[in-house]
């Protein structure tokens, strides 16, 4: 994403400064203290920052020229994919291949009803089950914290059960790597015993043969930067929804 942003802004003659905004305390500090002081900044692009409703109101109230990419922030122009549909498409593919115990490894302890990226992907997972007339087994929804170690720990819990899942859908490719590592430790064959589908299509995914949902991250950065340039030029803000694609590789292919 950052690569795409930098390419477009550089060509337009703008310099870019990168600031990391992590947990809730850092977000609050940025909105309340940092953003109001950035008088010389022409505009700001937020990348996957899940601001609260109150924080969004504060940002809009400052009159700052801002654009969001990844997370949808109400009232702020942004670039995203249809995460709910992506979660639906990925899960439906597994269902249509005969899987009935599909685990989901995400980043939230209670994603139901959560209006964030993982929450919307989880909503798609649930909708795919409902469309197929299947009930969601709540015990198959695990927290993976969007990390390799988190995915490995979630997989250890799932594969250590007497009744294992027959497929795992992780909401990031990093967590899928953790699943692959744990499956090897448990002697579980992928895809022979367990099918695996990730999300993002990172550059390492093709080499691992990881089936995944591709989202166009470079294109998203480019679109966000162009959207900000349009806003700076006085054009009205808008939302841009980019296409996603389920890419099938070895981890879902059983011959």
C-alpha positions as CSV (number, residue, x, y, z in Angstrom):
1,X,0.0,0.0,0.0
2,X,2.7,2.5,1.0
3,X,4.6,1.7,-2.2
4,X,1.6,2.7,-4.3
5,X,1.0,5.8,-2.2
6,X,4.6,7.0,-2.5
7,X,4.7,6.4,-6.2
8,X,1.7,8.6,-7.0
9,X,2.6,11.4,-4.5
10,X,6.2,11.5,-5.6
11,X,5.1,11.9,-9.3
12,X,2.8,14.7,-8.2
13,X,5.7,16.5,-6.4
14,X,4.7,15.7,-2.8
15,X,6.9,14.3,-0.1
16,X,5.5,11.6,2.2
17,X,6.1,11.2,6.0
18,X,5.2,7.8,7.5
19,X,3.8,7.7,11.1
20,X,2.9,4.4,12.9
21,X,-0.3,4.5,14.8
22,X,-0.8,1.3,16.7
23,X,-3.0,0.7,19.8
24,X,-6.0,2.7,21.1
25,X,-3.7,5.0,23.2
26,X,-1.6,5.8,20.2
27,X,-4.6,6.5,18.0
28,X,-6.0,8.9,20.6
29,X,-2.7,10.7,20.9
30,X,-2.5,11.1,17.2
31,X,-6.1,12.4,16.8
32,X,-6.0,14.7,19.8
33,X,-2.4,16.0,19.8
34,X,-0.5,15.2,16.6
35,X,-3.1,15.8,13.8
36,X,-4.1,19.3,15.0
37,X,-0.5,20.3,15.1
38,X,0.3,19.3,11.5
39,X,-0.3,22.7,10.0
40,X,2.2,22.2,7.2
41,X,0.8,18.9,6.1
42,X,-1.3,19.1,2.9
43,X,-3.2,15.9,3.6
44,X,-3.2,12.6,5.5
45,X,-3.9,9.0,4.4
46,X,-4.8,6.5,7.1
47,X,-3.9,2.9,6.3
48,X,-5.9,0.2,8.1
49,X,-6.5,2.3,11.2
50,X,-9.7,1.3,13.0
51,X,-10.6,4.7,14.5
52,X,-13.6,4.8,16.9
53,X,-16.7,6.8,16.0
54,X,-15.6,9.6,18.4
55,X,-12.2,9.7,16.8
56,X,-13.7,9.9,13.4
57,X,-15.9,12.8,14.5
58,X,-12.8,14.6,15.8
59,X,-10.9,14.1,12.6
60,X,-13.8,15.4,10.5
61,X,-14.2,18.3,12.9
62,X,-10.7,19.4,12.3
63,X,-11.4,20.0,8.7
64,X,-8.4,18.0,7.7
65,X,-8.1,16.7,4.2
66,X,-7.9,13.0,4.9
67,X,-8.4,9.7,3.0
68,X,-8.6,6.2,4.4
69,X,-7.4,3.0,2.8
70,X,-8.4,-0.5,4.1
71,X,-10.7,0.4,7.0
72,X,-13.9,2.1,6.0
73,X,-14.3,5.3,8.1
74,X,-17.8,6.8,7.8
75,X,-17.7,10.3,6.5
76,X,-14.1,10.0,5.2
77,X,-13.3,9.2,1.5
78,X,-11.6,5.9,1.2
79,X,-10.4,2.9,-0.8
80,X,-11.2,-0.6,0.2
81,X,-12.4,-4.0,-1.1
82,X,-15.8,-5.6,-0.3
83,X,-14.4,-7.5,2.7
84,X,-17.8,-9.1,3.5
85,X,-18.1,-10.4,0.0
86,X,-14.5,-11.6,0.0
87,X,-15.2,-13.6,3.2
88,X,-18.3,-15.0,1.6
89,X,-16.6,-16.0,-1.6
90,X,-13.7,-17.7,0.2
91,X,-16.0,-19.7,2.5
92,X,-18.4,-20.6,-0.2
93,X,-15.6,-22.0,-2.3
94,X,-14.7,-24.3,0.6
95,X,-18.3,-25.3,1.2
96,X,-18.8,-26.1,-2.5
97,X,-15.8,-28.4,-2.3
98,X,-17.6,-30.4,0.3
99,X,-16.1,-29.0,3.5
100,X,-18.5,-28.8,6.5
101,X,-16.2,-28.1,9.5
102,X,-14.6,-24.9,8.3
103,X,-12.6,-23.1,11.0
104,X,-12.0,-19.4,10.8
105,X,-8.8,-17.9,12.3
106,X,-9.2,-14.1,12.7
107,X,-7.9,-11.3,14.8
108,X,-10.8,-10.6,17.2
109,X,-12.1,-12.4,20.2
110,X,-15.7,-11.6,19.3
111,X,-15.9,-10.6,15.7
112,X,-19.7,-11.0,15.4
113,X,-21.3,-7.6,14.6
114,X,-18.0,-5.8,14.5
115,X,-17.7,-3.2,11.8
116,X,-14.0,-3.7,11.1
117,X,-12.2,-5.4,8.3
118,X,-12.0,-8.8,10.2
119,X,-15.6,-8.3,11.4
120,X,-16.8,-7.9,7.9
121,X,-14.8,-10.9,6.6
122,X,-16.3,-12.9,9.4
123,X,-19.8,-11.7,8.5
124,X,-19.1,-13.1,5.0
125,X,-18.1,-16.4,6.5
126,X,-21.3,-16.6,8.4
127,X,-23.4,-15.6,5.4
128,X,-21.8,-18.4,3.3
129,X,-22.8,-20.9,6.0
130,X,-26.3,-19.6,6.1
131,X,-26.6,-19.7,2.3
132,X,-25.6,-23.3,2.3
133,X,-28.0,-24.2,5.1
134,X,-25.2,-24.8,7.5
135,X,-24.9,-23.8,11.1
136,X,-21.7,-22.0,12.3
137,X,-19.9,-24.0,14.9
138,X,-18.8,-21.2,17.2
139,X,-16.0,-23.3,18.6
140,X,-14.3,-23.2,15.2
141,X,-13.9,-19.4,15.4
142,X,-10.4,-18.7,16.7
143,X,-8.3,-15.7,17.5
144,X,-4.9,-15.5,15.6
145,X,-3.9,-11.8,16.1
146,X,-2.9,-11.6,12.5
147,X,0.5,-13.1,13.2
148,X,2.4,-16.3,12.4
149,X,2.6,-17.2,16.0
150,X,-1.1,-16.5,16.5
151,X,-2.0,-18.7,13.6
152,X,0.2,-21.5,14.9
153,X,-1.4,-21.3,18.4
154,X,-4.9,-21.3,16.9
155,X,-4.1,-24.3,14.7
156,X,-2.6,-26.2,17.7
157,X,-5.9,-25.7,19.5
158,X,-8.0,-26.8,16.5
159,X,-5.8,-29.8,15.5
160,X,-5.5,-31.0,19.1
161,X,-9.2,-31.7,19.3
162,X,-10.8,-35.1,18.8
163,X,-13.0,-33.6,16.0
164,X,-10.8,-31.6,13.8
165,X,-11.8,-29.1,11.1
166,X,-11.5,-30.2,7.6
167,X,-10.6,-26.7,6.3
168,X,-9.2,-23.5,7.8
169,X,-9.8,-20.0,6.5
170,X,-7.4,-17.5,8.0
171,X,-8.0,-13.8,7.6
172,X,-4.4,-13.1,6.8
173,X,-1.6,-15.1,5.0
174,X,0.7,-14.6,8.1
175,X,-1.7,-16.7,10.2
176,X,-1.9,-19.3,7.4
177,X,1.9,-19.7,7.6
178,X,1.4,-20.5,11.3
179,X,-1.2,-23.1,10.4
180,X,1.1,-24.8,8.0
181,X,3.9,-25.0,10.6
182,X,1.6,-26.5,13.2
183,X,0.0,-28.9,10.8
184,X,3.5,-30.3,10.0
185,X,4.1,-30.7,13.8
186,X,0.8,-32.6,14.1
187,X,1.5,-34.8,11.1
188,X,-1.5,-33.3,9.3
189,X,-1.2,-33.2,5.5
190,X,-2.2,-30.0,3.6
191,X,-4.3,-30.4,1.6
192,X,-4.7,-34.2,2.1
193,X,-6.1,-34.0,5.6
194,X,-6.8,-30.3,5.8
195,X,-7.5,-27.6,3.2
196,X,-6.2,-24.1,3.9
197,X,-7.2,-20.7,2.5
198,X,-5.5,-17.4,3.5
199,X,-6.1,-13.7,2.8
200,X,-4.0,-11.0,1.2
201,X,-1.9,-12.9,-1.4
202,X,1.4,-11.7,0.0
203,X,4.5,-12.1,-2.2
204,X,5.5,-15.3,-0.3
205,X,2.1,-17.0,-0.9
206,X,2.7,-18.2,-4.4
207,X,6.0,-19.8,-3.4
208,X,4.2,-21.7,-0.6
209,X,1.4,-22.8,-2.8
210,X,-1.0,-21.0,-0.5
211,X,-4.6,-20.5,-1.8
212,X,-5.7,-17.0,-0.7
213,X,-7.9,-14.1,-1.4
214,X,-5.9,-11.5,-3.3
215,X,-6.5,-7.8,-2.6
216,X,-4.7,-5.3,-4.8
217,X,-2.6,-3.6,-2.2
218,X,-0.4,-1.6,-4.5
219,X,-3.4,-0.5,-6.5
220,X,-5.1,0.5,-3.3
221,X,-2.2,2.7,-2.3
222,X,-2.2,4.3,-5.8
223,X,-6.0,4.9,-5.7
224,X,-5.8,6.4,-2.2
225,X,-3.1,8.8,-3.2
226,X,-4.9,9.9,-6.3
227,X,-8.1,10.3,-4.2
228,X,-6.2,12.6,-1.8
229,X,-4.8,14.6,-4.8
230,X,-8.4,15.0,-6.1
231,X,-9.6,16.2,-2.7
232,X,-6.7,18.7,-2.5
233,X,-7.7,19.9,-6.0
234,X,-11.2,20.7,-4.6
235,X,-13.0,17.7,-6.0
236,X,-15.7,16.0,-3.7
237,X,-14.5,12.9,-1.8
238,X,-15.8,9.5,-2.8
239,X,-15.4,5.9,-1.9
240,X,-13.5,3.5,-4.2
241,X,-14.1,-0.3,-4.0
242,X,-11.5,-2.4,-5.7
243,X,-12.0,-6.0,-6.8
244,X,-10.7,-9.0,-4.9
245,X,-9.9,-12.5,-6.3
246,X,-9.8,-15.9,-4.8
247,X,-6.5,-17.5,-6.0
248,X,-6.4,-21.3,-5.8
249,X,-3.1,-23.0,-5.3
250,X,-1.8,-26.3,-3.7
251,X,-3.3,-25.9,-0.2
252,X,-6.9,-26.4,-1.5
253,X,-6.1,-28.8,-4.3
254,X,-6.8,-32.5,-3.6
255,X,-6.5,-33.7,-7.2
